Amino acid sequence: MPDSPLSPADELGTKIQEGQQAVEYLWHVPDDAATREKLARVLAQIQDLSARKGRREMPKLCDELLTALRASPSPQQVDMLHSGFERLQKLWQAAKTGLM
């Protein structure tokens, strides 16, 4: 993987956006294995990046979302993932503006 020109905060935001897009796709195809694997990788990257930044809530939330992702595909599961990524987005924005 080439070195990213983004700052760690921007890289985290990019990963969150990437995850949101994958979850949006799962609304239409909830059992798409490739997208689910991609989402698991993105969540692991968000977890790692946020932990390195000293965040506590984001890695914990990623754990919850990874657990949800392992469940059987369903509309409820996708809704949980969607809500989780909205929370990650809000936490990232708060951290980026210095509120956290």
Residue pairs with C-beta under 8 A, 6 or more apart in sequence:
4 11
6 14
8 49
8 52
8 53
9 53
9 92
9 95
9 96
11 49
12 46
12 49
12 50
12 53
12 92
13 92
13 96
15 42
15 45
15 46
15 49
16 46
16 85
16 88
16 89
16 92
18 42
19 39
19 42
19 43
19 46
19 85
19 88
20 82
20 85
20 86
20 89
22 35
22 38
22 39
22 42
23 39
23 78
23 81
23 82
23 85
24 82
25 32
25 35
26 32
26 35
26 36
26 39
26 73
26 78
26 81
27 78
27 82
29 35
30 73
30 74
30 75
30 77
30 78
31 73
36 69
36 73
39 69
39 81
40 66
40 69
43 62
43 65
43 66
43 69
44 62
44 66
46 58
46 62
46 88
47 58
47 59
47 62
47 63
47 66
50 58
50 59
50 62
51 58
51 59
53 95
55 91
55 95
55 100
57 91
58 88
58 91
58 92
61 84
61 87
61 88
61 91
62 88
64 84
65 80
65 81
65 84
65 85
68 77
68 80
68 81
68 84
69 77
69 81
71 77
91 100
94 100
